[in-house]
Amino acid sequence: MVKKIALEEHFLCPDFNEYWNPTTVDLPVARRDNALARLSDFDELRLAAMDEAGIARAVLGLGSRRASRA
């Protein structure tokens, strides 16, 4: 059986919350809260999603892009 590896799974460190918050101002509150919960979780939610998708390993990558406002 081939084991799946997920590349560039994003996460959010608590120290980056203030940086990340302005990038989500256009999201509905429920969607923003769900994204924050999933990005900042390293245990239950992430591992359950990996198990469901058959992923054995994940490479985490911290990345964010602040939307430009014209």
N, C-alpha and C positions, 0 to 999 in steps of 0.2 A: 504494500500500500504506500502511495506517495503522500508524504506529509506536506501540508500547505504552509507557506511562510507569507505573512502579510508584510509588505514593505511600506514604509512611510506612514504608519498609523500615527495620527497626530494626538497630542496631549497638551494639557495646560498646567503649568506649575502655579501654585498659589501666588507667587511673587509677580506673575504676569497678568493677573486679573485686571488691574487698572489699565494696563496697555491694551488688553483684549476688549474690555467693555465698550469703548467707542466704536469698535468695528461691528457691533451688533445692535446699534440703536434702531435700525430699520426692521429688526425681527420682532414678530409677536412675542410677548413675554413668555408664553408657554414653550415656544420653540427655543428661545434663548436659554431658558432654564434647563431644558432637556439637553441642549448642546453643552452647556456648562457642566452639568452632571456627568455626561459621558466623557467629555474631554479631561475632567479632573479625576476620574475614577481609574484606579490601577488594579482593582480587585474584582468585586462581584460583577458589575455590569460588563466590563471589558472581557473578563474571562468567560462569562456566560455567552457573550456574542461570538467569541473565538470558538468556543465549543460547538455552538450551533452551526457555524460556518465550516467546521472541520479544520480550523487553523491551529497548528502546533506551536508556532513561534510568531512573534510580531516584532518588527523593528520600529521603534518609536522615533518620531522626528518632530522637534519643536519648530513650528513655523507659523508666521502670521503676517498678514499684509494689511496695513491700515488703508482703508478706502480713501481715495482723494475726494475732496469736496470742491467742486468748481463753482 
